[in-house]
């Protein structure tokens, strides 16, 4: 599986773009993600699980 640490380049194939959660979050435990003016928080727990909250 390929993990991207930079923004994806447009592609005409049907390949699913995959990001590493650790690359998105970088040096912290949380990152904010915005979708249609709604802000979500993506968090890595101490157990290594991902939690996405609104």
PDB file as gemmi writes it, atoms N, CA and C in Angstrom:
CRYST1    1.000    1.000    1.000  90.00  90.00  90.00 P 1                      
ATOM      1  N   UNK A   1       0.843  -1.174   0.000  1.00  0.00           N  
ATOM      2  CA  UNK A   1       0.000   0.000   0.000  1.00  0.00           C  
ATOM      3  C   UNK A   1       0.890   1.238   0.000  1.00  0.00           C  
ATOM      4  N   UNK A   2       0.568   2.204  -0.839  1.00  0.00           N  
ATOM      5  CA  UNK A   2       1.343   3.437  -0.911  1.00  0.00           C  
ATOM      6  C   UNK A   2       0.727   4.512  -0.047  1.00  0.00           C  
ATOM      7  N   UNK A   3       1.551   5.151   0.792  1.00  0.00           N  
ATOM      8  CA  UNK A   3       1.097   6.239   1.645  1.00  0.00           C  
ATOM      9  C   UNK A   3       1.688   7.533   1.131  1.00  0.00           C  
ATOM     10  N   UNK A   4       0.862   8.559   1.028  1.00  0.00           N  
ATOM     11  CA  UNK A   4       1.306   9.844   0.527  1.00  0.00           C  
ATOM     12  C   UNK A   4       1.520  10.811   1.674  1.00  0.00           C  
ATOM     13  N   UNK A   5       2.625  11.543   1.627  1.00  0.00           N  
ATOM     14  CA  UNK A   5       2.851  12.563   2.640  1.00  0.00           C  
ATOM     15  C   UNK A   5       2.723  13.956   2.032  1.00  0.00           C  
ATOM     16  N   UNK A   6       2.375  14.023   0.757  1.00  0.00           N  
ATOM     17  CA  UNK A   6       2.148  15.305   0.090  1.00  0.00           C  
ATOM     18  C   UNK A   6       0.811  15.228  -0.643  1.00  0.00           C  
ATOM     19  N   UNK A   7       0.260  16.384  -1.032  1.00  0.00           N  
ATOM     20  CA  UNK A   7      -1.035  16.364  -1.723  1.00  0.00           C  
ATOM     21  C   UNK A   7      -0.991  15.488  -2.970  1.00  0.00           C  
ATOM     22  N   UNK A   8      -2.074  14.770  -3.242  1.00  0.00           N  
ATOM     23  CA  UNK A   8      -2.097  13.889  -4.408  1.00  0.00           C  
ATOM     24  C   UNK A   8      -2.143  14.678  -5.703  1.00  0.00           C  
ATOM     25  N   UNK A   9      -1.631  14.077  -6.732  1.00  0.00           N  
ATOM     26  CA  UNK A   9      -1.699  14.653  -8.070  1.00  0.00           C  
ATOM     27  C   UNK A   9      -2.939  14.092  -8.758  1.00  0.00           C  
ATOM     28  N   UNK A  10      -3.630  14.912  -9.544  1.00  0.00           N  
ATOM     29  CA  UNK A  10      -4.808  14.409 -10.254  1.00  0.00           C  
ATOM     30  C   UNK A  10      -4.442  13.197 -11.099  1.00  0.00           C  
ATOM     31  N   UNK A  11      -5.346  12.242 -11.144  1.00  0.00           N  
ATOM     32  CA  UNK A  11      -5.108  11.018 -11.875  1.00  0.00           C  
ATOM     33  C   UNK A  11      -6.385  10.599 -12.580  1.00  0.00           C  
ATOM     34  N   UNK A  12      -6.228   9.988 -13.725  1.00  0.00           N  
ATOM     35  CA  UNK A  12      -7.395   9.511 -14.467  1.00  0.00           C  
ATOM     36  C   UNK A  12      -7.728   8.063 -14.099  1.00  0.00           C  
ATOM     37  N   UNK A  13      -6.871   7.430 -13.283  1.00  0.00           N  
ATOM     38  CA  UNK A  13      -7.142   6.040 -12.901  1.00  0.00           C  
ATOM     39  C   UNK A  13      -8.137   5.994 -11.752  1.00  0.00           C  
ATOM     40  N   UNK A  14      -8.611   4.801 -11.424  1.00  0.00           N  
ATOM     41  CA  UNK A  14      -9.571   4.635 -10.341  1.00  0.00           C  
ATOM     42  C   UNK A  14      -8.871   4.239  -9.040  1.00  0.00           C  
ATOM     43  N   UNK A  15      -7.559   4.474  -8.944  1.00  0.00           N  
ATOM     44  CA  UNK A  15      -6.794   4.139  -7.748  1.00  0.00           C  
ATOM     45  C   UNK A  15      -7.268   4.974  -6.558  1.00  0.00           C  
ATOM     46  N   UNK A  16      -7.382   4.351  -5.409  1.00  0.00           N  
ATOM     47  CA  UNK A  16      -7.791   5.044  -4.190  1.00  0.00           C  
ATOM     48  C   UNK A  16      -6.564   5.681  -3.559  1.00  0.00           C  
ATOM     49  N   UNK A  17      -6.625   6.976  -3.288  1.00  0.00           N  
ATOM     50  CA  UNK A  17      -5.523   7.695  -2.673  1.00  0.00           C  
ATOM     51  C   UNK A  17      -5.513   7.369  -1.191  1.00  0.00           C  
ATOM     52  N   UNK A  18      -4.342   7.016  -0.663  1.00  0.00           N  
ATOM     53  CA  UNK A  18      -4.196   6.633   0.735  1.00  0.00           C  
ATOM     54  C   UNK A  18      -3.215   7.558   1.425  1.00  0.00           C  
ATOM     55  N   UNK A  19      -3.600   8.043   2.602  1.00  0.00           N  
ATOM     56  CA  UNK A  19      -2.734   8.896   3.402  1.00  0.00           C  
ATOM     57  C   UNK A  19      -2.365   8.172   4.688  1.00  0.00           C  
ATOM     58  N   UNK A  20      -1.186   8.413   5.189  1.00  0.00           N  
ATOM     59  CA  UNK A  20      -0.798   7.935   6.504  1.00  0.00           C  
ATOM     60  C   UNK A  20      -1.377   8.898   7.536  1.00  0.00           C  
ATOM     61  N   UNK A  21      -2.125   8.392   8.508  1.00  0.00           N  
ATOM     62  CA  UNK A  21      -2.698   9.240   9.557  1.00  0.00           C  
ATOM     63  C   UNK A  21      -1.583   9.950  10.318  1.00  0.00           C  
ATOM     64  N   UNK A  22      -0.467   9.296  10.524  1.00  0.00           N  
ATOM     65  CA  UNK A  22       0.664   9.919  11.232  1.00  0.00           C  
ATOM     66  C   UNK A  22       1.236  11.080  10.428  1.00  0.00           C  
ATOM     67  N   UNK A  23       1.223  10.992   9.089  1.00  0.00           N  
ATOM     68  CA  UNK A  23       1.669  12.123   8.263  1.00  0.00           C  
ATOM     69  C   UNK A  23       0.681  13.279   8.350  1.00  0.00           C  
ATOM     70  N   UNK A  24      -0.610  12.978   8.384  1.00  0.00           N  
ATOM     71  CA  UNK A  24      -1.619  14.035   8.504  1.00  0.00           C  
ATOM     72  C   UNK A  24      -1.507  14.751   9.848  1.00  0.00           C  
ATOM     73  N   UNK A  25      -1.312  13.976  10.895  1.00  0.00           N  
ATOM     74  CA  UNK A  25      -1.275  14.536  12.240  1.00  0.00           C  
ATOM     75  C   UNK A  25       0.109  15.074  12.582  1.00  0.00           C  
ATOM     76  N   UNK A  26       1.135  14.584  11.941  1.00  0.00           N  
ATOM     77  CA  UNK A  26       2.535  14.978  12.112  1.00  0.00           C  
ATOM     78  C   UNK A  26       3.010  14.775  13.540  1.00  0.00           C  
ATOM     79  N   UNK A  27       3.413  15.815  14.242  1.00  0.00           N  
ATOM     80  CA  UNK A  27       4.049  15.648  15.554  1.00  0.00           C  
ATOM     81  C   UNK A  27       3.082  15.662  16.731  1.00  0.00           C  
ATOM     82  N   UNK A  28       1.799  15.784  16.487  1.00  0.00           N  
ATOM     83  CA  UNK A  28       0.845  15.872  17.581  1.00  0.00           C  
ATOM     84  C   UNK A  28      -0.025  14.643  17.683  1.00  0.00           C  
ATOM     85  N   UNK A  29      -1.161  14.820  18.326  1.00  0.00           N  
ATOM     86  CA  UNK A  29      -2.121  13.740  18.500  1.00  0.00           C  
ATOM     87  C   UNK A  29      -3.418  14.021  17.753  1.00  0.00           C  
ATOM     88  N   UNK A  30      -3.638  15.290  17.332  1.00  0.00           N  
ATOM     89  CA  UNK A  30      -4.892  15.650  16.674  1.00  0.00           C  
ATOM     90  C   UNK A  30      -4.640  16.535  15.460  1.00  0.00           C  
ATOM     91  N   UNK A  31      -5.623  16.523  14.567  1.00  0.00           N  
ATOM     92  CA  UNK A  31      -5.599  17.397  13.400  1.00  0.00           C  
ATOM     93  C   UNK A  31      -7.039  17.786  13.096  1.00  0.00           C  
ATOM     94  N   UNK A  32      -7.244  19.001  12.610  1.00  0.00           N  
ATOM     95  CA  UNK A  32      -8.568  19.473  12.212  1.00  0.00           C  
ATOM     96  C   UNK A  32      -8.745  19.224  10.720  1.00  0.00           C  
ATOM     97  N   UNK A  33      -9.928  18.735  10.348  1.00  0.00           N  
ATOM     98  CA  UNK A  33     -10.269  18.470   8.946  1.00  0.00           C  
ATOM     99  C   UNK A  33     -11.569  19.213   8.654  1.00  0.00           C  
ATOM    100  N   UNK A  34     -11.609  19.964   7.556  1.00  0.00           N  
ATOM    101  CA  UNK A  34     -12.787  20.746   7.195  1.00  0.00           C  
ATOM    102  C   UNK A  34     -13.433  20.128   5.965  1.00  0.00           C  
ATOM    103  N   UNK A  35     -14.760  19.942   6.056  1.00  0.00           N  
ATOM    104  CA  UNK A  35     -15.552  19.443   4.940  1.00  0.00           C  
ATOM    105  C   UNK A  35     -16.821  20.277   4.857  1.00  0.00           C  
ATOM    106  N   UNK A  36     -16.995  21.001   3.770  1.00  0.00           N  
ATOM    107  CA  UNK A  36     -18.201  21.812   3.564  1.00  0.00           C  
ATOM    108  C   UNK A  36     -18.521  22.688   4.776  1.00  0.00           C  
ATOM    109  N   UNK A  37     -17.538  23.436   5.230  1.00  0.00           N  
ATOM    110  CA  UNK A  37     -17.676  24.383   6.333  1.00  0.00           C  
ATOM    111  C   UNK A  37     -17.913  23.728   7.693  1.00  0.00           C  
ATOM    112  N   UNK A  38     -17.816  22.404   7.786  1.00  0.00           N  
ATOM    113  CA  UNK A  38     -17.901  21.681   9.053  1.00  0.00           C  
ATOM    114  C   UNK A  38     -16.485  21.252   9.445  1.00  0.00           C  
ATOM    115  N   UNK A  39     -16.120  21.472  10.706  1.00  0.00           N  
ATOM    116  CA  UNK A  39     -14.791  21.106  11.172  1.00  0.00           C  
ATOM    117  C   UNK A  39     -14.866  19.832  12.007  1.00  0.00           C  
ATOM    118  N   UNK A  40     -13.992  18.891  11.687  1.00  0.00           N  
ATOM    119  CA  UNK A  40     -13.908  17.614  12.379  1.00  0.00           C  
ATOM    120  C   UNK A  40     -12.518  17.497  13.004  1.00  0.00           C  
ATOM    121  N   UNK A  41     -12.411  16.706  14.057  1.00  0.00           N  
ATOM    122  CA  UNK A  41     -11.128  16.452  14.694  1.00  0.00           C  
ATOM    123  C   UNK A  41     -10.787  14.978  14.530  1.00  0.00           C  
ATOM    124  N   UNK A  42      -9.601  14.716  14.003  1.00  0.00           N  
ATOM    125  CA  UNK A  42      -9.081  13.357  13.878  1.00  0.00           C  
ATOM    126  C   UNK A  42      -8.012  13.194  14.945  1.00  0.00           C  
ATOM    127  N   UNK A  43      -8.160  12.158  15.776  1.00  0.00           N  
ATOM    128  CA  UNK A  43      -7.260  11.978  16.912  1.00  0.00           C  
ATOM    129  C   UNK A  43      -6.745  10.553  16.958  1.00  0.00           C  
ATOM    130  N   UNK A  44      -5.461  10.400  17.294  1.00  0.00           N  
ATOM    131  CA  UNK A  44      -4.875   9.085  17.533  1.00  0.00           C  
ATOM    132  C   UNK A  44      -4.893   8.862  19.042  1.00  0.00           C  
ATOM    133  N   UNK A  45      -5.503   7.770  19.477  1.00  0.00           N  
ATOM    134  CA  UNK A  45      -5.576   7.458  20.899  1.00  0.00           C  
ATOM    135  C   UNK A  45      -4.261   6.834  21.378  1.00  0.00           C  
ATOM    136  N   UNK A  46      -4.132   6.696  22.702  1.00  0.00           N  
ATOM    137  CA  UNK A  46      -2.940   6.048  23.264  1.00  0.00           C  
ATOM    138  C   UNK A  46      -2.841   4.598  22.808  1.00  0.00           C  
ATOM    139  N   UNK A  47      -3.982   3.998  22.497  1.00  0.00           N  
ATOM    140  CA  UNK A  47      -3.995   2.602  22.030  1.00  0.00           C  
ATOM    141  C   UNK A  47      -3.722   2.485  20.525  1.00  0.00           C  
ATOM    142  N   UNK A  48      -3.507   3.631  19.854  1.00  0.00           N  
ATOM    143  CA  UNK A  48      -3.207   3.604  18.427  1.00  0.00           C  
ATOM    144  C   UNK A  48      -4.421   3.537  17.535  1.00  0.00           C  
ATOM    145  N   UNK A  49      -5.587   3.843  18.062  1.00  0.00           N  
ATOM    146  CA  UNK A  49      -6.830   3.860  17.276  1.00  0.00           C  
ATOM    147  C   UNK A  49      -7.109   5.272  16.786  1.00  0.00           C  
ATOM    148  N   UNK A  50      -7.898   5.391  15.729  1.00  0.00           N  
ATOM    149  CA  UNK A  50      -8.302   6.696  15.210  1.00  0.00           C  
ATOM    150  C   UNK A  50      -9.726   7.006  15.630  1.00  0.00           C  
ATOM    151  N   UNK A  51      -9.942   8.255  16.044  1.00  0.00           N  
ATOM    152  CA  UNK A  51     -11.278   8.715  16.377  1.00  0.00           C  
ATOM    153  C   UNK A  51     -11.529  10.005  15.597  1.00  0.00           C  
ATOM    154  N   UNK A  52     -12.640  10.049  14.872  1.00  0.00           N  
ATOM    155  CA  UNK A  52     -13.051  11.236  14.125  1.00  0.00           C  
ATOM    156  C   UNK A  52     -14.311  11.771  14.788  1.00  0.00           C  
ATOM    157  N   UNK A  53     -14.252  13.026  15.256  1.00  0.00           N  
ATOM    158  CA  UNK A  53     -15.407  13.639  15.919  1.00  0.00           C  
ATOM    159  C   UNK A  53     -15.727  14.971  15.256  1.00  0.00           C  
ATOM    160  N   UNK A  54     -16.979  15.378  15.418  1.00  0.00           N  
ATOM    161  CA  UNK A  54     -17.448  16.643  14.855  1.00  0.00           C  
ATOM    162  C   UNK A  54     -17.350  17.729  15.882  1.00  0.00           C  
TER     163      UNK A  54                                                      
END                                                                             
